[in-house]
Amino acid sequence: MSDSSRCQFLHSLPAVGAIGLGNGLPLSPSNSPPPYDRARFPTISIGLGGDLEHALGAIKAKATIMAGHTDLYFTVEDMKAEAAYVPQAWFRVIPSLWGHMAGSGLNPADSKFIEREAKALLAI
């Protein structure tokens, strides 16, 4: 499958199906989705000539950007770097063993963490 086809395929998946399994298991190198080259196929920056930093910097809303501690699809390092470009964003790491499924509602501790962070954002 070409990179372009893979990109289109991944964008067509619902959020839960994006892990490529749908079995609720935490991601690991043996069951992770095909690689997605976000540098070559950024989605938010398409209308801005592919300039991801400019696109993220144009976001005016206050935001909490979260990444699952064990997410191999959207890694903590990548998400933290991207969150740094959003002027009013706070970055938080979901302390979860559920990989890309962190925050899907399957783990009560993840849900409680996300709910607390959302309430903090709304209180600002």
Secondary structure, DSSP 8 states (H G I E B T S, - for coil): --HHHHHHHHHHS-TGGGGS--S-----TTT------TTTS-STTGGGTT-HHHHHHT--S-EEEEEETT-SSS-HHHHHHHHTTSTTEEEEEE--SSGGGTTSSS-HHHHHHHHHHHHHHHT-
